[in-house]
């Protein structure tokens, strides 16, 4: 599959998990989204210099900080932020689909 096809594919259908309950499907998708987030953040942190990492830590530790503030900071610090998330989404979906095909070809 091409990257665009991977982006467009319904993960539940691609994994053959249509018979799961809605709650189970939602949990699967939430888990996948969390994995994408963690992988992307690991890459982003590596791209930041020490000063930027310190600023990010200060922002995160601030009382009442909103996710939007962190997102704005990261968008300003990392110009390729959207591409990183897209790449990680493709990678996670591709990995899951490949594993499912290995288990039940």
Secondary structure, DSSP 8 states (H G I E B T S, - for coil): --HHHHHHS-HHHHTT-TTS-HHHHHHHHHHHHHHHHHHHHHHHHHHS-HHHHHHHHHHHHSTT--HHHHHHHHHHH-TTHHHHHHHHHHHHHHHHHHHHHHH--
